[in-house]
Amino acid sequence: MKHLKTRWLIIGLLALALAGGIWRAVNQKRAQQAAASAPPVTQTQIELASTDTLKAEKRDITQGLPVSGTVKALNYAAIKARVAGEVKEILVREGDAVKTGQVLARIDPTEYQRRWAQAQEQALAAKSQMEIAQRQWDTNKALVEQGFISKAAMDNSLASFQGAVATQKAAIAGADVARKALDDATLLAPFSGVIAVRAAQVGQRVSIDANVLELVDLSQLEVEVPVSPSESLDVRVGQVAALQLEDRKEIVTAKVKRISPSAQAGSRSVLIYLSLDKPEGLRHGLFAKGMLGLGKSQVMAVPLSAVRTDRPQPYVQVVESVGEQLQVAHKTVTLGARGLDLTQPEAEPWVGVTGLAAGSTVLKGQVGALREGMRVKYTAAP
C-alpha cells in the first residue's frame, strides 16, 4: 500500500511539471506574437548638418560627351643606345631634372676611340697617296707639253690622281662615321625634362636601340582620348572638357587642341587631344575621365544623387517650415537636361528639374530616404 502511494505521488509530480512546461511555451509564443504585431517605433525627428542640404537655384549645366583617357607629356623620349657596348656610367636617376644637352649616360668608348684613331690614320695615308699622285700628274703634264712623254702616260697619271682623291674622300667619310660612333657612346638629353625610367644599370651590356632612360617634359601635358567615329563628328577644336584625374574630386579643365584625321585600324576609334590648362603637379600616365562640353543650358538643377526613384514618379526631399517647425516634404519633379556644373569643385552630375520652387532647401543624396512629415533639427555650428 505504501509503494502504491509513492507511485501515484511521482506520477502527479510529473504531470505538474509537464503542465508547467506547456504553460510557459504558450506564454512565450503569445509574447512573440504580440511583439510581432506591435506597431514599429518610428523616428519622429532627425538631426542634420548644414552640409546635408543645398539651395535649389538656376545653374549653368554643361552637357556633353563622357570621355576618358591618359595624361601624356607633349615631349616624351625613350633614350636608347645608338651603339652597342657596356654601360660605363649613368649620371641620373628617376625624378632628376635635366637640361637640354646634359650628359645622361656613357657607354664604354674604348672600342670606338680605337676605330676613330684607325680611321684617322687611314685618312692621313690616303691624303699622302693623293699628294703623290697629284705631283706625278703635274710632272707628266709638263713633260707632255715639252714632248718628252705621250699623252696616254699623262692620262694614266690623271686617272691615278683622281683615284687617290676618291680614296682620300672615302677615308675621310670613314673617319667621320667612326667619330659619330664615338660621340654616340655619350647619351645626351634631347630636351629639358624629368627622368621617368632608368632601364639600364652600370656594367650592363646593351645592344643598339636598347632602352637606357626615358625622359618626359611635365611643363606641357595633354590627355589622349579615344572616341567612337560617330561621336567624333560632334567634336570641335576649342571645346572645353571637365576632367577628374585618378578619381580625385577636383575638376581640371582642358580644351580640345587636336583631332586625329583618321580612325585607328584595330579599335576604329578616333583620337582627340585635350591640352590641360594647369599641368602643375600632374604626372605622365595618369588616368582622366570626365565630360567634354558640347553645349550649355541654364536650368533649375539639383545633384542627380538627390533625386529619389523609389516611387513611380521621381521626387526630391526638401525641408519646409510648418509653423515653427521644420519638416521633410517630398516634391515630385520632372527631370530634364543632365550635365556638370563647372563652377563646383566636385565633378558631380547635375540634372535639371521642373516642379521645384527656386530657393527650396533640398536634402542631398547622402542623407538617404526620410519619412514625409519628419521633423528636422539642424546641428549647432561649432
Buried (B, 14 or more C-beta within 10 A) or exposed (E): EEEEEEEEEEEEEEEEEEEEEEEEEEEEEEEEEEEEEEEEEEEEEBEBEEEBBBEBEEBBBBBBBEBBBBBBBBBBBEBBBBBBBEBBEBEBEEEBEBEEEBEBBBBBBEBBBEBBEEBBEBBEEBBEBBEEBBEBBEEBBEBBEEEEBEEEEBEBBBEBBBEBBEBBEEBBEBBEEBBEBBBBBBBBBBBBBBBBBBBBEEEEEBEEEBBBBBBBBBEEBBBBBBBEEEBBEEBEEEBBBBBBBEEEEEBBBBBBBEBBEEBEEEEEBBBBBBBBEEBEEBBBEBEBBBBBBBEBBEBBBBBBEBBBEEEEEBBBBBBEEEEEEBBBBBBEBEBBBBBBBBEBEEBBBBBBBEBBEEEBBBBBBEBEEBEEEBBBEEEEEE
